[in-house]
Amino acid sequence: MSSVLSLGSNLGNRLANLRLGLEVLEPLKVSRVYETAPWGGVEQDDFLNVVALCPWDAAEAWRRAVLAETRAGRERDVRWGPRTLDVDVVWADGSDPALELPHPRAHERAFVLVPWRDVDPGAELPGHGPIARLAVDTSTVRLAQDQL
C-alpha cells in the first residue's frame, strides 16, 4: 500500500510545522521544500510546500493527515485561508469515505505537481496522466531557501 500526501504551511514557523507533519506521516521519501503563492483568493502569506510518499493505504493516510494537522494546531476558520499545517491525501491505494481520490484539484495545482515530480518524476495521477506533463505551469512555485 502507498500514498502521496501534500503538506503546506503559511502560519508560524512554516518549516517546523512541515517537520511536525512529516514526523506523524513517517514518509518513505520527501520532496525538496518549495515556496508557493497562496491559492483560493484569500489574502495571506506564501506557503512552504512538500510532497511526501508514504507507506499508508487511504484510511491510514487520512488518519495521519488529520493527526498531523491537529498536532500543529490547525484551525478551520476560513476556507483556503492561512493555516499552520494543511495535509491533503492526493492519492492512495484503497479508499476511505472521507476522501475523494485522486484529490479532485491535484491536477491543476503546481504546489502539488512540482514537488511530486521532484520526488517521483515518473509518477502518474490516475485519470490525468504523467505528473511531468501536468507540472508545466511553475510560475507560482519556487525552490525555498530553507530546506528540511
JOBELNOR-V103332 format. One record per residue. N is the residue number from 1. RES is the residue in one letter. PSI is psi in whole degrees, 0 to 359 (NA if undefined). Layout:
n->N res->RES psi->PSI
n->N res->RES psi->PSI
This chain:
n->1 res->M psi->147
n->2 res->S psi->164
n->3 res->S psi->158
n->4 res->V psi->122
n->5 res->L psi->142
n->6 res->S psi->129
n->7 res->L psi->139
n->8 res->G psi->150
n->9 res->S psi->136
n->10 res->N psi->17
n->11 res->L psi->141
n->12 res->G psi->211
n->13 res->N psi->95
n->14 res->R psi->317
n->15 res->L psi->318
n->16 res->A psi->322
n->17 res->N psi->319
n->18 res->L psi->317
n->19 res->R psi->317
n->20 res->L psi->314
n->21 res->G psi->319
n->22 res->L psi->328
n->23 res->E psi->319
n->24 res->V psi->322
n->25 res->L psi->337
n->26 res->E psi->61
n->27 res->P psi->157
n->28 res->L psi->326
n->29 res->K psi->147
n->30 res->V psi->137
n->31 res->S psi->171
n->32 res->R psi->167
n->33 res->V psi->132
n->34 res->Y psi->147
n->35 res->E psi->132
n->36 res->T psi->149
n->37 res->A psi->148
n->38 res->P psi->154
n->39 res->W psi->139
n->40 res->G psi->358
n->41 res->G psi->0
n->42 res->V psi->128
n->43 res->E psi->123
n->44 res->Q psi->171
n->45 res->D psi->164
n->46 res->D psi->158
n->47 res->F psi->153
n->48 res->L psi->135
n->49 res->N psi->146
n->50 res->V psi->162
n->51 res->V psi->137
n->52 res->A psi->134
n->53 res->L psi->122
n->54 res->C psi->158
n->55 res->P psi->16
n->56 res->W psi->148
n->57 res->D psi->177
n->58 res->A psi->313
n->59 res->A psi->315
n->60 res->E psi->323
n->61 res->A psi->316
n->62 res->W psi->315
n->63 res->R psi->315
n->64 res->R psi->325
n->65 res->A psi->313
n->66 res->V psi->318
n->67 res->L psi->316
n->68 res->A psi->313
n->69 res->E psi->318
n->70 res->T psi->314
n->71 res->R psi->331
n->72 res->A psi->1
n->73 res->G psi->28
n->74 res->R psi->130
n->75 res->E psi->141
n->76 res->R psi->72
n->77 res->D psi->317
n->78 res->V psi->126
n->79 res->R psi->131
n->80 res->W psi->22
n->81 res->G psi->183
n->82 res->P psi->150
n->83 res->R psi->149
n->84 res->T psi->318
n->85 res->L psi->130
n->86 res->D psi->125
n->87 res->V psi->118
n->88 res->D psi->135
n->89 res->V psi->109
n->90 res->V psi->317
n->91 res->W psi->145
n->92 res->A psi->151
n->93 res->D psi->147
n->94 res->G psi->199
n->95 res->S psi->166
n->96 res->D psi->136
n->97 res->P psi->340
n->98 res->A psi->350
n->99 res->L psi->146
n->100 res->E psi->115
n->101 res->L psi->138
n->102 res->P psi->164
n->103 res->H psi->130
n->104 res->P psi->340
n->105 res->R psi->9
n->106 res->A psi->323
n->107 res->H psi->346
n->108 res->E psi->10
n->109 res->R psi->106
n->110 res->A psi->329
n->111 res->F psi->347
n->112 res->V psi->312
n->113 res->L psi->316
n->114 res->V psi->311
n->115 res->P psi->326
n->116 res->W psi->316
n->117 res->R psi->323
n->118 res->D psi->316
n->119 res->V psi->339
n->120 res->D psi->77
n->121 res->P psi->334
n->122 res->G psi->7
n->123 res->A psi->155
n->124 res->E psi->142
n->125 res->L psi->112
n->126 res->P psi->130
n->127 res->G psi->351
n->128 res->H psi->337
n->129 res->G psi->193
n->130 res->P psi->137
n->131 res->I psi->319
n->132 res->A psi->325
n->133 res->R psi->326
n->134 res->L psi->330
n->135 res->A psi->60
n->136 res->V psi->327
n->137 res->D psi->99
n->138 res->T psi->16
n->139 res->S psi->337
n->140 res->T psi->6
n->141 res->V psi->130
n->142 res->R psi->148
n->143 res->L psi->131
n->144 res->A psi->151
n->145 res->Q psi->316
n->146 res->D psi->132
n->147 res->Q psi->162
n->148 res->L psi->NA
